[in-house]
Every structure is written in C-alpha cells, then in structure tokens.
Amino acid sequence: MANVENRYTENALGRFYVDDQCIDCDQCREIAPDIFRRDDLTGHSYVFRQPETPDEEARCQEAMEDCPVEAIGDNGL
C-alpha cells in the first residue's frame, strides 16, 4: 500500500500520488497518460497533474488498483 510519507516530490499536490515503491512498469502511464509521467532521470512514475474530470478520476482509480506494487496512493483530499 502506498505511503504518503514516501511520495515522490515531483507529484502534483492533491489527492493522488506515487511513492517510492514504483518499479517503472508503465502501467499507470498507459491507463492515464494525461495524469502520470515518467521521471527519466530516476526511472519512476509520478502524478504530473491531478484529475480534473470524472473520467480522469476513474482512470487514476483504475491505475491505482492495477499497480502491481501498490505504489499509487489516494490521500482522500
């Protein structure tokens, strides 16, 4: 389960985040490419911007549920 205390600093402030468990599998970027980006320097994903529509929020939720290492979190804000 993702831990907000271990979230990457690149994450946009808000509800969803990626923490240091990310293995750079590309799953989240495939599901929600408008939301998740890759940090090429360190090789992990992060939330580039928070979802703005119900569809984007649903895709973030799907990415969180499909993450193989549970590196995507929802802090409920």
C-alpha positions, 0 to 999 in steps of 0.5 A: 500500500502506498505511503504518503510519507514516501511520495515522490516530490515531483507529484502534483499536490492533491489527492493522488500520488506515487511513492517510492515503491514504483518499479517503472512498469508503465502501467499507470502511464498507459491507463492515464497518460494525461495524469502520470509521467515518467521521471527519466532521470530516476526511472519512476512514475509520478502524478504530473497533474491531478484529475480534473474530470470524472473520467480522469478520476476513474482512470487514476482509480483504475491505475491505482488498483492495477499497480502491481506494487501498490505504489499509487496512493489516494490521500482522500483530499 
